[in-house]
Amino acid sequence: MRYQPVIGLEIHAELLTQSKVFCTCKNEFGGSENTRVCPRCSGLPGTLPLLNKNAVYLAAKAGFATDCTVNNYSSFDRKNYFYPDLPKAYQITQFENPICTNGHITVKGGKDIRINRIHIEEDAGKLVHDDYEGISMADYNRCGVPLIEIVTEPDFRSVSEVQDFVEQIALRLKYAGVCDARMEQGSLRVDVNISIMPVGSDTFGTRAEIKNLNSIKAIGRAIEYEIERQSDILDNGGTVVQETRRFNDNHGDTKSLRSKEEAHDYRYFPEPDIPPVLLSDEDIEEIKKSMPQMPQVRFARYTKEYGLPDDDAALIISTKEFSDFYDETVKINPDYKQVSNMMLVELNRNLNDLEKTINDVPFSPCDLAELVKMSTDGTVSKNAAKDILKIMFDKGGKPMEIAKNNGFIMDNDTSALEDVIEKVISENADTVQSYKEGNEKVFGFLMGQVVRAGGKGVNPKLAKDLLTEKLK
Ligand SMILES: [Zn+2]
């Protein structure tokens, strides 16, 4: 039988706060085990949590980044379970009253994926299984790192919808400064809830949850595997069991971890040590105002208003810093296409050669705007503009100064150029004869001689026109 997958996501994103969510330990990645722990985040009796205000702001920003409603009232609950990476034996989370609700993101193809909620919670520690044979070690550095969990409705019907959604979430959280979204480091982790149903049916099947997928590729492979596994079970007359499974990246398969818990298994109850979070309308408005323009809005502006091709616009928005640089440059020189070309081709070429990023560019958008203008208005040739950009990277300086000091200013003096051409023609009589006999290939050689004799300031178009004229 042919089946249709039904998929929902739970995405955990670590917040970019300086300190942890309920104590003053540093919120960082890496370092030695158990060096960032204190009585609070290691769960010693008698300690009280103190909520990090910035974690609340960042969670609200995540809400604005995904078109959620940011709620005036939210509160914390305890989720009780025992596991060695959770020394308190409960996780503080938002169960009854999450900070954000009812968002959505439009994925490729125009379909809206609904976001049920975004809530704040604390991360657990990590168990290290591989360092000592037969022994697992607990590292509590991650205990109490602030997280948001983004929970979608089961609106996905294909791998590509899921992958596009996760890519968009990662990019938007980065733009908003909420999370660095380094999936390989675990700062963004995706749980996939997946069931299948016969094509044409609208009754959902029993779902399995695949935990902690940490790359876009792994998400795709895990879903494909799970569709096949569940299809095989149903085709052979079996029933899918509701459970939590782990994806093994090396084998490309999923294995059962445990039967899936229901909410009541966790005995949620209100966290008595943290007062509810109250955000006034003014607070919420202020957070909203601090949001940068989101990548999907910029993409629409670049393609619809500026007339850039989709591929170019997608490359420009790939980081906020690159897009900001582009926006600053076209504010000064609104030649959208030429600025885009200069940045995507020449600027990126230099950055790649130097193994640097847009943050390391040693000149201002204003300088780049001027360089593009000099190139388009004929002050310098296209090739000279490339050389000038390289000098701006290597030695610094303003484009116009560099052009003057290096003889790049295009010479539009026709009579001087005519003299140069006359000279080249008389010195290459044989080649000229060959051209006149129909060998048009040698034109390039003659042009090369003209450019060489005339220097860097030769206007290539003018030279070509004059040379063609003289050779008639
Ligand atoms: Zn601590």
Boltz pocket constraint, residues with backbone or C-beta under 6 A from the ligand:
constraints:
  - pocket:
      binder: B
      contacts: [[A, 20], [A, 23], [A, 24], [A, 25], [A, 36], [A, 37], [A, 38], [A, 39], [A, 40], [A, 41], [A, 42], [A, 143], [A, 144]]
      max_distance: 6.0
